[in-house]
């Protein structure tokens, strides 16, 4: 039964091996001539000011993670909408439970102020 997955396993192994090989070859044989000019941050052709690596607020990452979370959850609605009539009332009830849990999470994040951008 698992024999049908052998081509996929071989392809995944080859792709991973090739990716690692390309990165290693680039590190081994690639040019290394760092200068202060090359190491400076590039800001749209403008002369950079300040440090290149500044700390980002945790709120930025929190909003990004929440966006991805709710975006992925919404993706589950598309296949359900396609087969909605075949699922019947049970499928509708399950989706309402899913949307209820999603709404509770959204309201919780909203009440905690996770969606406020300062």
C-alpha positions as a printed Julia matrix, in Angstrom:
118×3 Matrix{Float64}:
   0.0    0.0    0.0
   2.82   2.41   0.79
   4.5    1.59  -2.51
   2.41   4.25  -4.22
   4.2    6.9   -2.11
   7.74   5.85  -3.12
   7.93   8.28  -6.08
   6.83  11.11  -3.8
   9.44  10.15  -1.21
  12.15   9.98  -3.86
  11.15  13.38  -5.26
  11.09  14.95  -1.79
  14.51  13.47  -0.98
  15.99  14.69  -4.26
  14.53  18.19  -3.85
  15.8   18.48  -0.27
  19.24  17.15  -1.25
  19.49  19.5   -4.21
  18.48  22.48  -2.08
  21.11  21.65   0.54
  23.73  21.05  -2.17
  23.08  24.41  -3.84
  23.34  26.29  -0.53
  26.56  24.48   0.41
  28.14  25.1   -2.99
  27.21  28.78  -2.78
  28.79  29.06   0.66
  31.92  27.18  -0.39
  32.62  28.79  -3.75
  30.7   32.07  -3.59
  32.53  35.41  -3.48
  33.24  36.85  -0.06
  34.35  40.44  -0.23
  32.43  42.23   2.51
  32.93  45.95   2.77
  31.32  48.54   4.98
  29.41  49.82   1.97
  28.05  46.35   1.12
  27.12  45.69   4.74
  25.16  48.95   5.03
  21.36  48.64   4.91
  19.77  49.72   1.66
  16.75  51.98   1.91
  15.36  52.76  -1.53
  18.5   54.46  -2.76
  18.53  56.84   0.19
  21.48  57.26   2.47
  20.71  55.01   5.45
  20.36  56.58   8.84
  20.15  54.85  12.17
  20.83  51.22  12.8
  19.94  48.65  10.18
  18.54  46.16  12.63
  15.95  47.83  14.81
  13.68  46.02  17.2
  10.16  45.41  16.06
   7.27  45.5   18.46
   5.83  42.16  19.5
   2.42  43.56  18.54
   3.5   43.55  14.88
   4.19  39.81  15.0
   1.04  39.15  17.01
  -1.12  40.83  14.39
   0.7   38.94  11.62
   0.11  35.6   13.35
  -3.55  36.43  13.99
  -4.0   37.39  10.34
  -2.5   34.1    9.17
  -4.55  32.13  11.7
  -7.88  33.64  10.71
  -6.97  33.59   7.02
  -6.23  29.86   7.14
  -9.42  29.24   9.07
 -11.44  31.06   6.42
  -9.87  28.84   3.74
 -11.73  25.91   5.32
 -15.01  27.55   4.35
 -14.41  27.18   0.6
 -14.41  23.35   0.42
 -17.36  23.26   2.8
 -19.31  25.66   0.59
 -18.64  23.44  -2.44
 -20.03  20.29  -0.82
 -22.54  21.95   1.5
 -25.64  20.29   0.0
 -24.13  16.8    0.19
 -23.24  17.23   3.86
 -26.78  18.07   4.88
 -27.86  19.38   8.25
 -25.02  17.64  10.12
 -22.45  19.44   7.96
 -24.21  22.75   8.61
 -24.22  22.17  12.38
 -20.53  21.22  12.36
 -19.66  24.35  10.37
 -21.7   26.52  12.74
 -19.76  25.04  15.67
 -16.5   25.73  13.8
 -17.54  29.31  13.06
 -18.66  29.76  16.68
 -15.26  28.71  17.98
 -13.62  31.0   15.42
 -15.84  33.88  16.5
 -15.06  33.3   20.17
 -11.33  33.44  19.36
 -11.79  36.6   17.32
 -13.8   38.33  20.05
 -11.23  37.26  22.66
  -8.38  38.73  20.59
 -10.42  41.89  20.03
 -11.24  42.33  23.73
  -7.6   41.76  24.74
  -6.58  44.56  22.36
  -4.52  42.31  20.09
  -6.03  43.94  17.01
  -5.26  47.52  18.05
  -2.53  49.09  15.96
  -0.66  51.85  17.79
